[in-house]
């Protein structure tokens, strides 16, 4: 079951990018007891997002766009986020 932060990220990314694909995977359990694990169960995520807005953007630019859209979530409320952002295949 998704948590509050995962739900918030889902809403922000959906509103911002209107993705054709969006998966938010909670990786926190595999990091339990490690650095950055705050015990909330929502400290580490993988985001898989596909959106037409990413067409023509570099991988780094796509990742920066996602991080920017998420505001204070990344680095303050969540310890780590892996981002796999792409444009839909033509």
C-alpha positions in Angstrom: 0.0 0.0 0.0 1.5 3.4 -1.0 2.4 5.8 1.8 1.7 9.5 2.1 5.0 10.6 0.4 4.6 8.1 -2.5 1.0 9.4 -3.0 2.3 13.0 -2.9 5.0 12.3 -5.5 2.5 10.5 -7.7 0.1 13.6 -7.7 2.9 16.1 -8.3 4.5 14.1 -11.2 1.1 13.4 -12.8 0.1 17.1 -12.6 3.5 18.4 -13.8 4.4 16.0 -16.6 1.1 14.2 -17.6 3.1 11.0 -18.0 2.2 8.1 -20.3 3.8 5.9 -17.7 4.5 6.4 -14.0 5.7 4.0 -11.4 6.8 5.0 -7.9 8.6 2.0 -6.3 9.3 2.1 -2.6 12.7 0.7 -2.1 12.9 1.5 1.6 12.7 -2.0 3.0 15.9 -3.0 1.2 17.7 -0.1 3.0 16.4 -0.8 6.5 19.1 -0.1 9.1 21.3 1.7 6.5 22.3 5.3 6.3 19.3 7.5 5.5 16.7 5.0 6.8 14.6 7.2 9.1 12.2 4.3 10.1 9.3 5.8 8.2 9.2 3.2 5.5 9.4 6.0 3.0 13.1 6.9 2.7 14.2 5.4 -0.6 12.3 5.3 -4.0 12.7 4.5 -7.6 10.7 6.7 -10.0 10.0 5.4 -13.6 8.4 8.1 -15.6 7.7 8.4 -19.4 6.3 11.7 -20.7 6.3 13.6 -24.0 7.8 16.7 -22.3 11.1 14.8 -22.0 11.5 14.6 -25.8 14.8 16.2 -26.8 16.0 16.5 -23.2 19.3 14.9 -22.0 19.1 12.2 -19.3 20.5 14.7 -16.8 17.9 17.4 -17.8 15.1 14.9 -17.4 16.3 13.9 -13.9 16.7 17.6 -12.9 13.2 18.4 -14.1 11.8 15.6 -11.9 13.8 16.6 -8.9 12.8 20.2 -9.4 9.1 19.3 -9.6 9.3 17.3 -6.3 10.5 20.4 -4.4 11.6 19.6 -0.8 10.7 15.9 -1.0 14.1 14.8 -2.4 16.9 15.4 0.0 14.8 16.7 2.9 11.8 14.3 3.3 13.2 11.4 1.3 16.8 10.2 1.6 17.3 8.9 -1.9 15.4 8.7 -5.3 16.6 6.9 -8.4 15.0 8.4 -11.5 14.5 6.6 -14.8 12.9 9.3 -17.0 12.2 8.9 -20.7 10.1 10.1 -23.6 7.7 7.7 -25.3 9.1 5.7 -28.1 8.1 7.1 -31.5 
